[in-house]
Amino acid sequence: MKNKNIKNIDQVYKLLGPKTVLIPIKTGEKTPSIKSYKNLKFEQTQDEKFQEKLKSSTNVAVLQGEKSSGLCSIDIDSDELCGDFLINNPQMKNTLITKGQRGANFWFYTLGHPPGLKGFEWGEIRGNGAYTIIFGIHPCGDNYSTINLAKPICLELDEINLPSEGVNFSPPYFAKSKSITETETKTICYDYITHDMTSVEGKIDALNEAKKRYDEWQNNTSPHIVKNYETYIEREDDMDFSIRNHELIRQTTLLYKRVGTEMTEILIRAFYEVNQPFFKADIHNHMKEFSAHLKALESDFLCCLTNEEFKDYQRLNLAHQDAYRICRDLASFDDEEYEPPNFHLSYQQLANRINTHPQAAQRIMKDLKTLGFVSVVKKGLRYKKGRRSRASVWEWKLSLDL
């Protein structure tokens, strides 16, 4: 476990993501310094005065549940019980763990609907309407500490082995928590197959149905979306569609830096719709897993940025953030003509990737140039009769993953 204390809100945003709702807490206390904290929205916390209040606060908490993208925590009140909790939940060794005077808080993103605040003899489950202090001074006078500095893991509440009621902090007996709702679909990372894949007949039926679905989708979809699907989804001739979760993770990881957020969701949804004959999981569960992985990728990406880059990236709107990631990714790799940090990209190519029109893409690239993120090395040429078009060559001016 990594032990490095969190000390400011920039570190919190970088660790938990830029859409986390933070609350100023009275110094040396556990009480929020604002009364209406439960109704806070992320946009309100980005107000200049609110940010100044956060930066000047010795103690800062995270509003949990839906307001912070499903971020919850389990508060264990006993040091001894924490050890037993980790034995029964080894996955929690890899998540964010913070500590006040005693016990610890284990942070996680719930894949299901976040719970509310639930109290037990052994501690609390903190979700919607609750908050957890992430750094500052405890009422006892000690600093809150970070036992394990890591991004919160993603899982459903009923995957966690909670202490049974009445343990009284003696050697506990752990019990599986109940599902939040009876209809909530569990996340299972195994094969999702509806046809009998042990027989040739079953495989042929699934393949034929998937081919029919693809043809229908292709005929009713914009050409640039189809092109992206063929480029990023069907790159491997031997792709095994029976392993849905594996492909979902591979595709989302690839798409995150190559295309825009909207295009990524379109392609991931299309992958499911086309290949549904092979899958048992429903589209709701498929997209829920996609959202969880996308959230983790975003957190990883932000950690690659310098502090200044991180702050600048947060100020951009979604389309500009998409272009930022795409340009940074292109600039990180050698191609046949250019070495990092140079890359070629036309307005039409960017437009196709972020699902907009070339004029909008042109404005976005001009904005990135004005902000000093990119510069033009060689201006491109538009197509005209007797002359082929040529993409502009750009230089990325910020840090790179090399």
C-alpha positions as CSV (number, residue, x, y, z in Angstrom):
1,M,0.0,0.0,0.0
2,K,1.1,3.5,-0.8
3,N,1.1,5.9,2.2
4,K,1.2,9.6,1.1
5,N,-1.2,12.0,2.7
6,I,-3.5,14.2,0.6
7,K,-3.0,17.8,1.4
8,N,-5.0,20.0,-1.0
9,I,-8.0,20.1,-3.4
10,D,-5.8,19.8,-6.5
11,Q,-4.6,16.4,-5.3
12,V,-8.2,15.4,-4.6
13,Y,-9.5,16.4,-8.1
14,K,-6.5,14.6,-9.7
15,L,-7.2,11.4,-7.7
16,L,-11.0,11.3,-7.8
17,G,-11.7,13.1,-11.1
18,P,-12.6,16.7,-11.9
19,K,-16.4,16.2,-11.4
20,T,-16.1,15.4,-7.7
21,V,-18.1,17.6,-5.4
22,L,-16.0,18.9,-2.5
23,I,-17.3,20.6,0.7
24,P,-15.5,22.9,3.1
25,I,-15.5,21.7,6.7
26,K,-15.0,23.8,9.8
27,T,-11.4,23.5,11.0
28,G,-10.9,20.8,13.5
29,E,-14.5,19.7,13.3
30,K,-16.6,17.4,11.2
31,T,-19.4,19.9,10.4
32,P,-19.8,21.4,6.9
33,S,-19.4,25.2,6.8
34,I,-22.4,25.5,4.5
35,K,-25.9,24.3,5.4
36,S,-27.2,23.2,2.0
37,Y,-24.3,20.9,1.2
38,K,-26.7,18.0,0.3
39,N,-28.1,19.9,-2.6
40,L,-24.7,21.1,-4.0
41,K,-24.1,20.6,-7.7
42,F,-20.6,20.3,-9.2
43,E,-21.1,23.5,-11.2
44,Q,-21.8,25.4,-8.0
45,T,-18.5,24.2,-6.5
46,Q,-16.6,25.6,-9.4
47,D,-17.7,29.2,-8.7
48,E,-14.7,31.4,-8.0
49,K,-15.8,32.3,-4.4
50,F,-16.6,28.7,-3.6
51,Q,-13.2,27.5,-4.9
52,E,-11.5,30.2,-2.8
53,K,-13.4,28.9,0.3
54,L,-12.3,25.3,-0.5
55,K,-8.7,26.3,-1.0
56,S,-8.6,28.3,2.3
57,S,-10.3,25.4,4.3
58,T,-8.1,23.3,6.5
59,N,-10.6,20.5,6.3
60,V,-12.3,19.3,3.1
61,A,-14.8,16.5,2.6
62,V,-16.3,14.7,-0.5
63,L,-20.0,14.7,-1.0
64,Q,-20.8,11.1,-1.8
65,G,-23.1,9.1,-4.0
66,E,-24.7,10.4,-7.2
67,K,-23.4,13.9,-6.8
68,S,-19.8,12.6,-7.2
69,S,-20.4,10.0,-9.9
70,G,-21.3,7.2,-7.5
71,L,-18.4,7.6,-5.2
72,C,-19.1,6.0,-1.8
73,S,-17.1,4.9,1.3
74,I,-17.4,2.3,4.0
75,D,-16.4,3.7,7.4
76,I,-15.0,1.0,9.7
77,D,-14.8,2.3,13.3
78,S,-12.2,-0.1,14.7
79,D,-8.6,-0.7,13.8
80,E,-8.9,-4.4,14.6
81,L,-12.0,-4.8,12.4
82,C,-10.2,-3.1,9.5
83,G,-7.8,-6.0,9.3
84,D,-10.6,-8.5,9.2
85,F,-12.5,-6.4,6.7
86,L,-9.4,-6.6,4.3
87,I,-9.0,-10.3,4.8
88,N,-12.6,-10.8,3.7
89,N,-12.3,-8.2,1.0
90,P,-8.8,-8.4,-0.6
91,Q,-9.9,-6.2,-3.5
92,M,-10.1,-3.3,-1.0
93,K,-6.4,-3.4,-0.6
94,N,-6.2,-1.7,-4.0
95,T,-8.6,1.2,-3.3
96,L,-8.3,4.6,-1.7
97,I,-8.1,4.2,2.1
98,T,-8.2,7.2,4.5
99,K,-8.1,7.4,8.3
100,G,-9.2,9.7,11.1
101,Q,-8.6,8.9,14.7
102,R,-9.4,5.2,14.5
103,G,-10.5,2.6,11.9
104,A,-10.5,3.7,8.3
105,N,-12.6,4.7,5.3
106,F,-12.6,2.4,2.2
107,W,-13.6,4.3,-0.9
108,F,-15.2,2.9,-4.0
109,Y,-17.4,3.8,-7.0
110,T,-20.7,1.8,-6.9
111,L,-21.8,0.4,-10.3
112,G,-25.4,0.1,-9.0
113,H,-27.6,2.9,-7.6
114,P,-25.7,4.5,-4.7
115,P,-27.1,3.7,-1.2
116,G,-27.9,6.4,1.3
117,L,-26.3,6.8,4.7
118,K,-26.6,3.6,6.6
119,G,-25.4,3.2,10.2
120,F,-24.3,0.0,11.9
121,E,-22.6,-1.0,15.2
122,W,-19.3,-1.4,13.3
123,G,-19.5,1.9,11.3
124,E,-21.3,3.3,8.3
125,I,-22.0,2.9,4.6
126,R,-21.8,6.4,3.1
127,G,-23.6,7.2,-0.2
128,N,-26.3,9.7,-1.2
129,G,-26.6,12.6,1.2
130,A,-23.4,11.6,3.2
131,Y,-19.9,13.0,3.1
132,T,-16.4,11.9,4.2
133,I,-13.5,14.1,5.1
134,I,-10.6,13.4,2.9
135,F,-8.0,15.7,4.5
136,G,-7.6,18.1,7.4
137,I,-7.4,18.0,11.2
138,H,-9.5,15.6,13.2
139,P,-11.3,16.9,16.3
140,C,-8.8,14.9,18.4
141,G,-6.0,17.1,17.0
142,D,-4.4,14.6,14.7
143,N,-4.3,15.0,10.9
144,Y,-6.5,12.8,8.7
145,S,-4.1,10.5,6.9
146,T,-4.1,8.5,3.6
147,I,-3.4,4.9,4.3
148,N,-3.4,3.8,0.7
149,L,-3.1,6.5,-2.0
150,A,-5.0,4.9,-4.9
151,K,-7.9,5.6,-7.2
152,P,-11.2,4.1,-5.8
153,I,-12.1,0.8,-7.4
154,C,-15.4,0.2,-9.1
155,L,-17.8,-2.5,-7.9
156,E,-21.3,-3.1,-6.7
157,L,-22.2,-2.9,-3.0
158,D,-23.3,-6.5,-2.9
159,E,-19.8,-7.6,-3.9
160,I,-18.5,-6.4,-0.6
161,N,-18.4,-8.7,2.5
162,L,-19.7,-6.4,5.3
163,P,-19.4,-7.2,9.0
164,S,-22.5,-8.8,10.5
165,E,-24.5,-6.8,12.9
166,G,-23.8,-7.3,16.6
167,V,-20.0,-8.0,16.2
168,N,-19.1,-5.5,18.9
169,F,-15.6,-5.4,17.4
170,S,-14.8,-8.9,18.7
171,P,-13.5,-11.4,16.1
172,P,-16.2,-10.7,13.5
173,Y,-18.3,-13.0,11.4
174,F,-18.8,-11.5,7.9
175,A,-22.0,-11.7,5.9
176,K,-22.7,-10.9,2.3
177,S,-24.6,-7.6,2.0
178,K,-28.0,-7.7,0.2
179,S,-28.5,-6.4,-3.3
180,I,-29.7,-2.8,-3.5
181,T,-32.6,-3.8,-5.7
182,E,-33.8,-7.2,-6.8
183,T,-33.6,-6.2,-10.5
184,E,-30.0,-4.9,-10.3
185,T,-27.8,-6.9,-12.7
186,K,-24.5,-8.1,-11.2
187,T,-21.3,-7.4,-13.1
188,I,-19.7,-10.7,-14.2
189,C,-16.5,-10.7,-16.1
190,Y,-17.0,-14.0,-17.9
191,D,-18.3,-15.1,-21.3
192,Y,-21.8,-13.8,-22.2
193,I,-23.3,-16.3,-24.6
194,T,-26.9,-16.9,-25.6
195,H,-26.4,-19.4,-28.4
196,D,-25.2,-22.9,-28.0
197,M,-21.5,-22.2,-28.9
198,T,-20.5,-25.8,-28.5
199,S,-22.3,-26.8,-31.7
200,V,-21.4,-25.6,-35.2
201,E,-25.1,-25.0,-35.8
202,G,-25.3,-22.6,-32.9
203,K,-22.2,-20.7,-34.0
204,I,-23.6,-20.3,-37.6
205,D,-26.9,-19.0,-36.3
206,A,-25.2,-16.4,-34.1
207,L,-22.8,-15.3,-36.9
208,N,-25.6,-15.0,-39.4
209,E,-27.8,-12.9,-37.1
210,A,-24.9,-10.7,-36.2
211,K,-24.1,-10.2,-39.9
212,K,-27.7,-9.2,-40.6
213,R,-27.6,-6.8,-37.6
214,Y,-24.4,-5.2,-38.9
215,D,-25.8,-4.7,-42.4
216,E,-28.9,-3.0,-41.1
217,W,-26.9,-0.8,-38.7
218,Q,-24.5,0.1,-41.5
219,N,-27.3,1.1,-43.9
220,N,-28.8,3.4,-41.3
221,T,-25.6,5.0,-39.9
222,S,-23.5,7.9,-41.0
223,P,-20.4,6.9,-43.1
224,H,-17.9,8.5,-40.7
225,I,-19.4,6.5,-37.8
226,V,-19.2,3.3,-39.8
227,K,-15.6,4.1,-40.7
228,N,-14.7,4.6,-37.0
229,Y,-16.4,1.3,-36.2
230,E,-14.4,-0.6,-38.9
231,T,-11.1,1.1,-37.7
232,Y,-11.4,0.7,-34.0
233,I,-13.9,-2.1,-33.3
234,E,-13.3,-4.6,-36.0
235,R,-9.5,-4.3,-36.3
236,E,-8.8,-8.0,-35.5
237,D,-10.0,-10.7,-37.9
238,D,-9.9,-13.3,-35.1
239,M,-11.8,-11.3,-32.5
240,D,-13.7,-13.5,-30.1
241,F,-17.0,-11.9,-29.6
242,S,-18.0,-14.4,-26.9
243,I,-15.8,-12.6,-24.4
244,R,-17.9,-9.4,-24.2
245,N,-16.3,-7.9,-21.1
246,H,-12.8,-8.3,-22.4
247,E,-13.7,-6.6,-25.7
248,L,-15.6,-3.9,-23.9
249,I,-12.5,-3.0,-21.9
250,R,-10.1,-3.2,-24.9
251,Q,-12.3,-1.1,-27.1
252,T,-13.1,1.6,-24.5
253,T,-9.4,1.9,-23.6
254,L,-8.5,2.4,-27.3
255,L,-11.3,4.7,-28.1
256,Y,-10.8,7.0,-25.1
257,K,-7.8,8.7,-26.7
258,R,-8.6,8.2,-30.3
259,V,-12.1,9.6,-30.6
260,G,-14.5,11.9,-28.7
261,T,-16.7,10.9,-25.8
262,E,-19.9,11.0,-27.8
263,M,-18.4,8.9,-30.6
264,T,-17.0,6.4,-28.0
265,E,-20.4,5.8,-26.6
266,I,-22.0,5.4,-30.0
267,L,-19.4,2.8,-31.0
268,I,-19.6,0.9,-27.8
269,R,-23.4,0.8,-28.0
270,A,-23.2,-0.3,-31.7
271,F,-20.8,-3.1,-30.7
272,Y,-23.4,-4.5,-28.3
273,E,-26.4,-4.1,-30.7
274,V,-24.6,-5.7,-33.6
275,N,-23.2,-8.7,-31.6
276,Q,-26.1,-9.1,-29.2
277,P,-26.7,-12.7,-30.4
278,F,-23.5,-13.7,-28.6
279,F,-24.3,-11.9,-25.3
280,K,-26.4,-12.7,-22.2
281,A,-25.9,-9.3,-20.5
282,D,-28.4,-6.7,-21.3
283,I,-27.6,-3.3,-22.8
284,H,-28.1,-1.5,-19.5
285,N,-25.4,-3.6,-17.8
286,H,-23.1,-3.3,-20.9
287,M,-23.3,0.5,-20.8
288,K,-23.0,0.7,-17.0
289,E,-19.7,-1.2,-17.2
290,F,-18.6,1.0,-20.1
291,S,-19.3,4.2,-17.9
292,A,-17.3,2.7,-15.0
293,H,-14.3,1.9,-17.2
294,L,-14.5,5.3,-18.9
295,K,-14.4,6.9,-15.5
296,A,-11.3,5.0,-14.6
297,L,-9.6,5.9,-17.8
298,E,-10.3,9.6,-17.3
299,S,-8.8,9.4,-13.8
300,D,-5.6,7.7,-15.2
301,F,-5.4,10.3,-18.0
302,L,-5.6,13.2,-15.5
303,C,-2.8,11.7,-13.4
304,C,-0.5,11.9,-16.5
305,L,-0.9,15.7,-16.7
306,T,1.2,18.2,-14.8
307,N,-0.7,20.3,-12.2
308,E,-1.0,23.3,-14.6
309,E,-2.1,21.1,-17.5
310,F,-4.7,19.4,-15.2
311,K,-6.2,22.8,-14.2
312,D,-6.3,24.0,-17.8
313,Y,-7.9,20.7,-19.0
314,Q,-10.6,21.1,-16.4
315,R,-11.6,24.5,-17.8
316,L,-12.2,23.2,-21.3
317,N,-15.6,22.1,-22.5
318,L,-16.2,18.5,-23.6
319,A,-15.4,19.0,-27.3
320,H,-12.1,20.8,-26.6
321,Q,-11.2,18.1,-24.0
322,D,-11.8,15.4,-26.7
323,A,-9.6,17.3,-29.2
324,Y,-6.9,17.7,-26.5
325,R,-6.8,14.0,-25.8
326,I,-6.8,13.1,-29.5
327,C,-4.0,15.5,-30.3
328,R,-1.9,14.4,-27.4
329,D,-2.3,10.8,-28.4
330,L,-1.3,11.5,-32.0
331,A,1.7,13.4,-30.9
332,S,2.9,10.6,-28.7
333,F,3.7,8.2,-31.6
334,D,6.1,8.0,-34.5
335,D,4.6,7.7,-37.9
336,E,6.2,7.3,-41.4
337,E,6.9,11.1,-41.7
338,Y,6.9,12.7,-38.3
339,E,8.4,12.1,-34.8
340,P,6.9,13.3,-31.5
341,P,5.7,15.9,-30.7
342,N,4.7,16.4,-34.4
343,F,1.6,14.9,-35.9
344,H,-0.7,15.3,-38.9
345,L,-4.5,15.9,-38.5
346,S,-7.0,17.6,-40.8
347,Y,-10.1,19.3,-39.7
348,Q,-12.2,16.7,-41.5
349,Q,-10.4,13.9,-39.6
350,L,-10.9,15.6,-36.3
351,A,-14.6,16.2,-37.1
352,N,-15.1,12.5,-37.9
353,R,-13.5,11.5,-34.6
354,I,-15.6,13.8,-32.4
355,N,-18.8,13.6,-34.4
356,T,-19.1,17.2,-35.6
357,H,-18.6,19.2,-38.8
358,P,-15.2,20.4,-40.2
359,Q,-15.9,24.1,-39.5
360,A,-16.5,23.3,-35.8
361,A,-13.3,21.2,-35.7
362,Q,-11.4,24.1,-37.3
363,R,-12.5,26.4,-34.6
364,I,-11.5,24.0,-31.9
365,M,-8.0,23.6,-33.3
366,K,-7.7,27.4,-33.6
367,D,-8.7,27.6,-29.9
368,L,-6.1,25.0,-28.9
369,K,-3.5,27.0,-30.9
370,T,-4.5,30.2,-29.2
371,L,-4.2,28.6,-25.8
372,G,-0.6,27.5,-26.7
373,F,-1.4,23.7,-26.6
374,V,-0.5,23.2,-30.3
375,S,1.2,25.1,-33.1
376,V,1.1,24.7,-36.9
377,V,4.3,23.2,-38.4
378,K,3.0,22.9,-42.0
379,K,-0.4,24.1,-43.2
380,G,-2.6,21.6,-45.0
381,L,-4.1,21.9,-48.4
382,R,-7.8,21.6,-49.3
383,Y,-8.9,19.3,-52.0
384,K,-9.4,20.8,-55.5
385,K,-9.6,19.3,-58.9
386,G,-6.2,18.0,-59.9
387,R,-4.8,18.2,-56.4
388,R,-5.2,15.9,-53.4
389,S,-6.0,17.3,-50.0
390,R,-3.2,17.3,-47.3
391,A,-3.6,17.3,-43.6
392,S,-1.9,20.0,-41.5
393,V,1.1,19.1,-39.5
394,W,0.9,20.2,-35.9
395,E,3.3,20.3,-32.9
396,W,2.1,19.4,-29.4
397,K,3.5,22.0,-27.0
398,L,2.7,20.2,-23.7
399,S,3.9,17.0,-21.9
400,L,3.6,13.6,-23.6
401,D,3.4,9.9,-22.7
402,L,6.6,8.6,-24.3
